[in-house]
């Protein structure tokens, strides 16, 4: 699309003997040839690319259900690519400044999970398309009754998938669906989405009224597009008789027409796999019991490919046998075609044959999530009869090219088909409407609508002041302005499929054709160059940002050890810290190892802890505290430091995690929750807010009885149902509850350091115990090395068991980057470091 400089599609690199060699190519350019002039004018890196990121088991394809433990590794690999490209594009088109993506779009749950983390680190808007949803699949599988809930979870890792989809609702600014049915029937199953509340919040935003810290993603219906260039001219008005002897007719025509006694009758066409949900048996019954319909039309069933019914799956074979029995029952021989084979390239010819006979396409499925075949049929000039359940309703609203029916009503199906094949004026009107409106489902139209939605997102990008940089006005660049030029070039004002007006006009509408062309070219050129720069200035609240000339010290270190153990006692914590520092050669004058402490405590508590063990703030290079709600660096006499503490807070990190933070409204909701928990405890105070440990981006509660409070899963559900987006976790063996911004965490803070300071996470080693706080799982896996210290960690398991899936579903214990030590002593730690490729030197 004009105005879009580059698109990267990130996926997994697979170099395995059982998949095509192309899946192992790290980069594949998609739009070769047609943008050569644009490339010469704007830079060699523009275009669309598939970028394959190596992660998970090497040289082995694995099913998507087994990829969950390796998602953090994909995130880190994707960040490496994005950072590298930001530098390359900066040199080519950004005037030496990094060029960042304007948005990140996740597709399916696993990639959505990754996109949420990438969005949080880069501080860019996220979009999400679910395609198929875990809760809906779980409901369907349970209804079938062939598997228990535990068996479903073991086979499909369904609960991990659902949690990823919930996270996508927490983070996404826009969720794109194909149909309204997906919103109303599938997304409504999720804790994080409520259609009524979404509309109320949107109305408040339009009126400029506060939403009290509540956020709901914008659900937008944008149907997938279709290629129309391969569709031949619409020639259904020609006589079929004239072409029967023509050897130029496609072979599939003869394969179908051999079934018919009178092949010149209009053809009722159904194209679906033999699945009970597709309701093909009801269609055959409707045809078989309607004598007028049999007299006027033939029926063609394209039901996939088969060699032997006995070799088909049980369900498919059962459906096909039922159809054959119905054909025999109603004596439909010579009136129903059911060819055994067809190629994908035959499908357009099948549509064309049906249109040539003045036939009708039918999709009688009990429920159809979208209905791409209906669009294909319309593009070939076929009127449609379709189920009234699901996506066909939206398609029919746009195309107005047929009739909708109740798929459970056999008579309704027969009547609709009979009406279309018998009423030639109605048939012609439906055909013309379909051909007139089909452009609404083209890929260019899809992209224009899609880009107009990106424009609606508030621009967000990485923002900080590096040494030597000038502090710029944050209004100097707006990505939406560059994309606005794309919008100006689109079609005239139109309605999107979700019923909202999308302004497609703008300044160009007042110009003549030649002026439009010239101005349009200029606008596109400006859009490309402006959009590509992607540099946001630094706001006033960031003027005390950390300078690269001073911080952080770990930038100059060969390796960085991150101590993230969650111990039961102060003595155990101090012992682990000392041993890790000794294993890194902290006692030597020229240690090549930097040290970061990552804890749930606030920074003043960390200082007291270190002081009690004879250590100081200056022994470390950075502190991730409040469970990832804040980040700071040691500072000797800095005016920007915290009062009474020799540290300086990274305010840029605070700006990154601010996204969707509920603040005071969230605190009030949590306070009411705590009161309700205490009310049920017969006078006991189970949980109480702790003002002394709370911070601007961390609301803390003291937990007096970890064994009798709701699990973190229940609390997350409560927050999501109220549209409060946050990261809830129990810490310190369950004695503390920390609530921080949704995209803040200890592991996300490490990725921020990667982007902010350009350090390589492969040089980081994270030390954890055998268990820990409820964010424990995120610390294991990724580009960094992980050492799990045996015998170290929280002893309480009640608050950890709130997870809705086993730890093995998400933690790559078998990764070469993960080592388990025999203990927490120095010797055991050094031995574990050697197993991940780090010798003592």
Buried (B, 14 or more C-beta within 10 A) or exposed (E): BBBBBBBBEBBBBBBBEEEEEEBBEEEBEEBEEEBEEBEEEBBEBBBBBBBBBBBBBEEEBEEBBEBBBBBBBBBBBBBBBBBEBBBBBBBBBBEEBBBBBBBBBBBBBBBBBBBBBBBBBBBBBBBBBBBEBBBBBBEEBEEEEEBEEEEBBBEBBBBBBBBBBBBBBBBBBBBBBBBBBBBEBBBEBBBBBBBEBBEBBBEBBEEEEEBBBBBBBBBBBBBBBBEBEEBEEBEBEEEBEEBEEEEEBBEBBEBBBEBBEEBBBBBBBBBBBBBBBBBBBBBBBBBBBBEEBBEBBBBBBBBBEBEEBEEBEEEBBBBBEBBBEBBEEBEBEEBBBBBEEBEEEBBBBBBBBBBBBBBBBBBBBBBBBBBBBBBBBBBBBBBBBBBBBBBBBBBBEBBBBBBBBBBEBBEBBBBBBBBBBBEEEBBBBBBBBBBEBBEBBBBEBBBBBBBBBBBBBEBBBBBBBBEEBEEBEBEEBBBBBBBBBBBBBBEEEBEBBBEEEBEBEBEBEEEEEEEBEEBBEEBBBBBBBBBBBBBBBBBEEBEBBBBBEEBBBBBEBEBBBBBBBBBBEEEBBBBBBBBBBBBBBBEEEEBEBBBBBBBBBBBBBBBEBBEEBEBEBEBBBBBBBBBBBBBBBBBEEBEBBBEEBBBBBBBBBBBBBBBBBBBEBBBEBBBEBBEEBBEEBEEEEBBBBBEEBBBEBBBBBBBBBBEBBBBBBEBBBBBBBBBBBBBBBBBBBBBBBBBBBBBBBBBBBBBBBBBBBEBEBBBBBBBBBBBBBBBBBBBBBBBBBBBBBBEBBBEBEBBBEBBBBEBEBBBBEEBEBBBBBEBBBBEBBBBBBEBBEBEEE
